[in-house]
Amino acid sequence: MMQQLLKGKRVLLSFAALALLLAGCSLEEATPLNPKGVEGQEQLNLMILSIVIMVIVVVVVFAIAIYVLVRFRKRPGDDSIPKQVEGNHKLEIIWTVIPLILLTILAVPTVGYTFKHDQQNIWEQEDVIRVQVVAHQFWWEFNYPDLGIATSQDLVMPVGKKVAFELTSADVNHSFWIPGIGGKKDTNPGQKVYMHLQPTEVGTYKGKCAELCGQSHAYMDFKAIVKSEEDFNAWVADMTEENAVSSDAAAGEQVFQKANCISCHAIAPGGKSPAAPNLNGFGERTTIGGILPHNEEELKEWIRDPQSKKPGTLMPKFPDLSEEEMDQLAKYLLELK
């Protein structure tokens, strides 16, 4: 009796722990269970369909099991052997055909969505926004070949429009994922793969690398910013202009040149650099290094010792810059708009 009570308490504690874990999942935010994209909603529909099928199977199996336990339980004084049903072709056909039907119901939309979401010809359509995504340790490069824009860390998309992605990696295997909008896709060195997303709601969504890729894999974040079409067009116009800084920030530009930052970082709207993120429009970004608050103090700490914030990053330290030079450089970078 005591053992049964202890077992019951363990079950209750397990359910309580599960409830606490689930309490941290807010469906008010954009998640795979509350997607803000066409593809994410289609994937959620598949999840719901598979869960419904599994629940039906579990209910039927439990119902049959309970019926058998009750109907054919051993009764006092009854030593007869139940009727044996091996070789019953009718039963064998039933329990073979029914799973095949259920698997077919699940397989048809799954295969359809798989090919729909993996079509390279979407990249070649004229009415899509094309974005070349290059994954690096540990940051993301975003190039808009049709718009003449090269940027990093902030992926900007117009709401309601298909965005086609050409994905690759500059070093090791990564995985491109925006949980609140749609599914993920691996990025592999020397290989181009394609996917597309169609966001349905304006907002800022968290992007992640979903493939273990090194020391700072957990910090390989980016922001997916969905704007209205009007705001997106304004962003494009802004990003294709040369970065303008005030006369007060001119000294910081000289520090930028002195520290030879230009050897790794491009600043021009369409400039690409294989070594480090393009700083075009850096002053308007939402984070520093993909993870830090976007302000002057965090920027200076990042420049002084980036490895302390994101271990394994290739950016070197700049301990030789004076406090005045650091202030000037930070001011210059934050004015790149």
C-alpha positions as CSV (number, residue, x, y, z in Angstrom):
1,M,0.0,0.0,0.0
2,M,2.8,2.4,0.9
3,Q,4.6,1.6,-2.3
4,Q,1.5,2.5,-4.3
5,L,1.1,5.8,-2.4
6,L,4.8,6.7,-3.1
7,K,4.4,5.7,-6.8
8,G,1.3,8.0,-7.0
9,K,3.2,10.9,-5.5
10,R,6.0,10.5,-8.0
11,V,3.5,10.6,-10.8
12,L,1.9,13.7,-9.4
13,L,5.3,15.4,-9.0
14,S,6.2,14.5,-12.6
15,F,3.0,16.1,-13.9
16,A,3.6,19.2,-11.7
17,A,7.2,19.5,-13.1
18,L,5.9,19.2,-16.6
19,A,3.2,21.9,-15.9
20,L,5.9,24.3,-14.6
21,L,8.0,23.7,-17.8
22,L,5.0,24.3,-20.1
23,A,4.1,27.5,-18.1
24,G,7.2,29.1,-19.5
25,C,5.9,28.6,-23.1
26,S,3.9,31.7,-24.0
27,L,1.6,31.3,-27.0
28,E,1.3,35.1,-27.2
29,E,4.8,35.2,-28.7
30,A,5.7,33.9,-32.2
31,T,6.7,30.3,-31.8
32,P,6.3,27.1,-33.9
33,L,3.0,26.7,-32.0
34,N,1.9,30.2,-32.8
35,P,3.5,31.0,-36.2
36,K,3.4,34.3,-38.0
37,G,4.2,32.9,-41.5
38,V,2.4,30.9,-44.2
39,E,5.0,28.1,-44.1
40,G,5.0,27.9,-40.3
41,Q,1.2,27.6,-40.3
42,E,1.3,24.8,-42.8
43,Q,3.9,23.0,-40.7
44,L,1.7,23.5,-37.6
45,N,-1.2,22.0,-39.5
46,L,0.9,18.9,-40.1
47,M,1.8,18.7,-36.5
48,I,-1.9,18.9,-35.5
49,L,-2.8,16.3,-38.1
50,S,-0.2,13.8,-36.8
51,I,-1.2,14.4,-33.2
52,V,-4.9,13.8,-34.0
53,I,-4.0,10.6,-35.8
54,M,-1.9,9.4,-32.8
55,V,-4.6,10.4,-30.3
56,I,-7.2,8.4,-32.3
57,V,-4.9,5.4,-32.4
58,V,-4.2,5.6,-28.6
59,V,-7.9,5.9,-27.8
60,V,-8.9,3.0,-30.0
61,V,-6.0,0.8,-28.7
62,F,-6.8,1.6,-25.0
63,A,-10.5,1.0,-25.6
64,I,-9.9,-2.4,-27.2
65,A,-7.4,-3.3,-24.4
66,I,-9.9,-2.3,-21.7
67,Y,-12.7,-4.2,-23.4
68,V,-10.6,-7.3,-23.7
69,L,-9.4,-7.1,-20.0
70,V,-13.0,-6.8,-18.8
71,R,-14.7,-9.1,-21.3
72,F,-12.2,-12.0,-21.1
73,R,-11.0,-11.6,-17.6
74,K,-10.6,-14.9,-15.7
75,R,-13.7,-15.6,-13.5
76,P,-13.8,-17.7,-10.4
77,G,-14.3,-21.4,-11.3
78,D,-13.7,-20.8,-15.0
79,D,-10.7,-22.8,-16.1
80,S,-11.6,-22.8,-19.8
81,I,-9.1,-21.6,-22.4
82,P,-10.2,-18.6,-24.5
83,K,-10.9,-19.2,-28.2
84,Q,-7.7,-18.9,-30.2
85,V,-7.8,-16.5,-33.2
86,E,-4.4,-17.0,-34.8
87,G,-4.6,-17.3,-38.5
88,N,-7.7,-15.1,-38.7
89,H,-7.2,-13.5,-42.1
90,K,-9.9,-10.9,-41.5
91,L,-8.2,-9.5,-38.4
92,E,-4.8,-9.6,-40.0
93,I,-6.1,-7.6,-43.0
94,I,-7.9,-5.1,-40.7
95,W,-4.8,-4.3,-38.5
96,T,-2.6,-4.1,-41.6
97,V,-4.9,-1.9,-43.8
98,I,-5.9,0.6,-41.0
99,P,-2.3,1.7,-40.3
100,L,-1.6,2.0,-44.0
101,I,-4.6,4.3,-44.4
102,L,-3.5,6.4,-41.4
103,L,0.1,6.6,-42.8
104,T,-1.3,7.6,-46.2
105,I,-3.4,10.4,-44.7
106,L,-0.3,11.8,-43.0
107,A,2.1,11.1,-45.9
108,V,0.2,12.8,-48.7
109,P,0.3,16.4,-47.2
110,T,3.7,15.8,-45.7
111,V,5.2,14.9,-49.1
112,G,3.3,17.8,-50.7
113,Y,4.6,20.4,-48.3
114,T,8.1,19.0,-48.5
115,F,8.3,19.6,-52.2
116,K,6.4,22.9,-52.0
117,H,8.9,24.3,-49.4
118,D,12.0,23.0,-51.2
119,Q,11.4,24.3,-54.7
120,Q,14.4,26.0,-56.3
121,N,12.2,27.6,-59.0
122,I,10.8,29.9,-56.4
123,W,14.2,31.6,-56.3
124,E,13.8,32.2,-60.0
125,Q,10.4,33.8,-59.8
126,E,10.2,37.5,-60.5
127,D,7.8,38.5,-57.8
128,V,9.9,37.4,-54.8
129,I,12.5,39.1,-52.6
130,R,15.7,37.2,-53.1
131,V,18.2,37.0,-50.2
132,Q,21.5,35.2,-50.2
133,V,22.3,33.9,-46.7
134,V,25.8,33.0,-45.8
135,A,26.4,31.4,-42.4
136,H,29.7,32.2,-40.6
137,Q,31.2,31.3,-37.3
138,F,29.3,33.0,-35.5
139,W,27.3,35.5,-37.5
140,W,24.9,35.7,-40.5
141,E,25.4,37.5,-43.7
142,F,22.4,38.7,-45.8
143,N,22.8,39.9,-49.4
144,Y,19.9,41.2,-51.5
145,P,21.3,40.8,-55.0
146,D,18.4,42.5,-56.8
147,L,18.4,45.5,-54.4
148,G,22.2,46.0,-54.2
149,I,22.2,45.6,-50.4
150,A,24.7,43.7,-48.3
151,T,24.1,43.5,-44.6
152,S,24.3,41.2,-41.6
153,Q,22.6,40.1,-38.4
154,D,19.3,42.0,-39.2
155,L,17.2,40.2,-41.8
156,V,14.6,42.6,-43.1
157,M,11.5,41.3,-45.0
158,P,8.2,42.8,-46.2
159,V,5.0,41.4,-44.7
160,G,2.8,39.3,-47.0
161,K,5.5,38.8,-49.7
162,K,7.4,35.6,-50.5
163,V,11.1,35.8,-49.5
164,A,13.3,33.3,-51.3
165,F,16.6,32.3,-49.7
166,E,19.7,30.8,-51.2
167,L,21.6,29.3,-48.3
168,T,25.2,28.3,-47.9
169,S,28.0,28.3,-45.3
170,A,31.5,29.9,-45.3
171,D,33.0,27.4,-42.9
172,V,31.1,24.6,-41.1
173,N,27.6,23.2,-41.1
174,H,25.0,25.6,-39.7
175,S,21.2,25.7,-39.8
176,F,19.0,28.7,-40.6
177,W,15.9,28.9,-38.5
178,I,13.3,31.6,-37.6
179,P,11.0,29.6,-35.2
180,G,8.2,32.2,-35.3
181,I,7.8,32.3,-39.1
182,G,8.8,28.9,-40.5
183,G,11.0,25.8,-40.6
184,K,14.7,25.5,-40.7
185,K,17.2,24.5,-43.4
186,D,20.9,23.4,-43.0
187,T,23.6,25.5,-44.6
188,N,26.6,23.5,-45.8
189,P,30.0,24.6,-47.1
190,G,30.3,24.5,-50.9
191,Q,26.6,23.7,-51.4
192,K,23.6,26.0,-52.1
193,V,20.1,25.0,-50.9
194,Y,16.9,26.9,-51.2
195,M,13.8,27.7,-49.1
196,H,11.2,30.4,-48.8
197,L,9.1,32.1,-46.2
198,Q,6.1,34.4,-46.3
199,P,5.6,36.3,-43.1
200,T,2.1,37.3,-42.3
201,E,2.5,39.8,-39.4
202,V,4.7,42.8,-38.8
203,G,7.2,42.4,-36.0
204,T,10.6,41.4,-34.9
205,Y,11.4,37.6,-34.6
206,K,14.3,35.8,-33.2
207,G,16.5,33.8,-35.7
208,K,18.8,31.0,-34.6
209,C,21.4,28.6,-35.8
210,A,19.9,25.1,-35.2
211,E,23.1,23.1,-35.9
212,L,25.9,22.8,-33.4
213,C,28.7,24.7,-35.1
214,G,31.3,25.5,-32.5
215,Q,32.1,27.3,-29.3
216,S,29.6,30.1,-29.6
217,H,26.8,28.2,-31.3
218,A,24.4,29.3,-28.6
219,Y,25.2,32.9,-29.4
220,M,24.7,32.7,-33.2
221,D,21.5,34.7,-33.2
222,F,20.0,37.2,-35.6
223,K,16.8,39.3,-35.9
224,A,14.2,38.8,-38.5
225,I,12.4,42.1,-38.9
226,V,9.1,42.1,-40.8
227,K,8.1,45.5,-42.0
228,S,5.1,46.8,-43.9
229,E,5.7,47.2,-47.7
230,E,6.0,51.0,-47.3
231,D,8.5,50.7,-44.5
232,F,10.4,48.0,-46.3
233,N,10.7,50.2,-49.4
234,A,11.9,53.1,-47.2
235,W,14.5,50.8,-45.6
236,V,15.8,49.7,-49.1
237,A,16.1,53.4,-50.1
238,D,17.9,54.2,-46.9
239,M,20.3,51.2,-47.2
240,T,21.3,51.9,-50.8
241,E,22.5,55.4,-49.8
242,E,26.0,56.0,-48.6
243,N,26.3,56.1,-44.8
244,A,26.4,59.7,-43.6
245,V,28.0,60.7,-40.4
246,S,28.2,64.1,-38.6
247,S,31.4,66.2,-38.5
248,D,31.6,65.2,-34.8
249,A,32.1,61.6,-35.8
250,A,34.9,62.3,-38.4
251,A,37.6,61.6,-35.8
252,G,36.0,58.1,-35.3
253,E,36.3,57.5,-39.0
254,Q,40.0,58.1,-38.8
255,V,40.3,55.7,-35.9
256,F,38.4,53.1,-38.0
257,Q,41.1,53.6,-40.7
258,K,44.0,53.6,-38.3
259,A,42.9,50.3,-36.6
260,N,42.6,48.8,-40.1
261,C,39.0,47.8,-39.5
262,I,38.3,48.2,-43.2
263,S,40.4,45.2,-44.0
264,C,37.6,43.0,-42.6
265,H,34.5,45.1,-42.5
266,A,32.9,46.6,-45.6
267,I,30.7,49.7,-45.2
268,A,29.4,50.4,-48.7
269,P,25.7,49.4,-49.4
270,G,26.6,46.5,-51.7
271,G,30.0,45.6,-50.4
272,K,30.7,42.1,-49.4
273,S,33.4,40.8,-47.1
274,P,34.1,37.2,-46.4
275,A,35.9,37.9,-43.1
276,A,33.4,40.0,-41.0
277,P,29.9,41.6,-41.1
278,N,29.2,44.4,-43.4
279,L,28.6,47.6,-41.2
280,N,26.3,49.3,-43.7
281,G,23.5,50.8,-41.5
282,F,25.1,49.6,-38.4
283,G,23.7,52.5,-36.3
284,E,20.2,51.2,-37.0
285,R,20.7,47.6,-36.0
286,T,19.0,46.0,-33.0
287,T,21.9,44.2,-31.4
288,I,25.7,44.1,-31.3
289,G,27.3,40.8,-32.2
290,G,23.8,39.4,-32.5
291,I,23.4,39.1,-28.8
292,L,24.3,42.4,-27.0
293,P,22.1,45.5,-26.4
294,H,22.7,48.1,-29.1
295,N,24.3,51.0,-27.1
296,E,27.7,52.8,-26.9
297,E,28.9,51.0,-23.7
298,E,28.3,47.5,-25.0
299,L,29.9,48.4,-28.3
300,K,33.0,49.6,-26.6
301,E,33.2,46.4,-24.5
302,W,32.7,44.4,-27.7
303,I,35.6,46.1,-29.5
304,R,37.9,45.8,-26.5
305,D,37.4,42.1,-26.1
306,P,34.9,40.4,-28.4
307,Q,36.0,36.9,-27.4
308,S,34.8,37.5,-23.8
309,K,31.3,38.1,-25.2
310,K,31.3,35.5,-27.9
311,P,34.1,32.8,-27.5
312,G,35.6,31.6,-30.7
313,T,34.8,34.7,-32.7
314,L,37.5,35.7,-35.2
315,M,37.5,39.4,-34.4
316,P,40.7,40.4,-32.6
317,K,41.0,42.5,-29.4
318,F,41.9,46.2,-29.6
319,P,43.5,46.9,-26.3
320,D,45.8,49.6,-27.7
321,L,43.0,52.0,-28.4
322,S,42.9,54.9,-25.9
323,E,39.6,55.7,-24.1
324,E,39.3,58.8,-26.3
325,E,39.8,56.8,-29.5
326,M,37.3,54.2,-28.3
327,D,34.7,56.9,-27.7
328,Q,35.3,58.4,-31.1
329,L,35.1,55.0,-32.9
330,A,31.9,54.0,-31.1
331,K,30.3,57.3,-32.0
332,Y,31.3,56.9,-35.6
333,L,29.9,53.3,-35.8
334,L,26.6,54.3,-34.2
335,E,26.1,57.0,-36.7
336,L,26.4,54.7,-39.7
337,K,22.8,55.1,-40.8
